[in-house]
Amino acid sequence: SIAAHLRDHANKIYIGSALAPSHFTDAQYSTIAAEEFNSLTPENEMKWANVEPSKGKYNYGPAEKLVEFAQQYDMIVRGHTLIWHQEVPDWVSVLSGDDLHEVMIDHITTLVTHFKGSIYAWDVLNEILDEDGSFRKTIWYNNFQTQYIADAFEAAAAADPDAKLYINDYSTEYSNNKSEALYNLVKELKSQGVPIHGVGFQTHSSVGKVPSDFASTLKKFTALGVEVAITELDIRLNGQSEDAQTEAFVEVVKDCVSVSGCVGVTFWEFIDKYSWISEETPCPWDSNYQAKPAVAAIEAVLE
Ligand code: G3I
């Protein structure tokens, strides 16, 4: 039979989307999600403030809905995200020093253990670098400098030794200070024996902004002994044509497919209707649930 959906073409890499269970009542949304993708990332449901809004009181329900959806439709799950400077609950942001360190380790251990066996990869750290390549001055950095980095990976590895553990960031697809700092950090962590297995390139992009050397950047990272993935892809129209947007989607997927060690591409929501970006139609499906030409073009690249 003729393969009609993205996931049917995804033999070399997985093809995924961020999903939100709050949209599952929208039948067209869940149908497309189940038919098209063999991977999903919870868009918000595993973030600290949502999953542990008060100390030790876990709200697993929404995240479990996504994990069950993945199991029902034979999809893998990228866990997102353990440590971030956003979505830090109020009860955590008032802590410091040893108390903060203890709840950090406890949160990672509890969450990773709860979902052990159903998560392919965790974004252990998200967005820890600034644009100039310095460490972002987060509650984590301000309290522990860089020591929390290894501690977070060690805690996640202890809780689920089979999960791939990622560092994830944006604007790192370019040849810039941030990307170079990320490269040096991953290299350093690998040399210290820290259990880091992957680097996520969010790739919130724009027509005309996909760098022509993206594939060589991905390849450079894989040479450090980690896998890489495009983890949050969307491409703002930037005043350009839909054809140009199609080309940009194709370019990014091609870049991943061409690099052995680039394991998958995840859209940050697949449909304009539910994108975190309310303008510039950045997704491969339009708000009327119609696949844009990008979808067929991506299928061709996946073959
Ligand atoms: O669910 C509540 C709703 O009950 C309430 O009425 C409403 C009022 O503001 O807020 C809703 O929550 C919002 C939530 O998205 C669900 O829509 C939050 O305010 C809003 O801050 C949250 O934004 C998310 C953002 O991360 C911050 O966590 C976006 O959906 C999500 O797409 C975005 O994703 C991030 C990645 O995690 C990391 N990389 C960048 C990416 C885009 O910012």
Residues whose N, C-alpha, C, O or C-beta is under 5 A from the ligand:
A	BS01	G3I	E43 W276
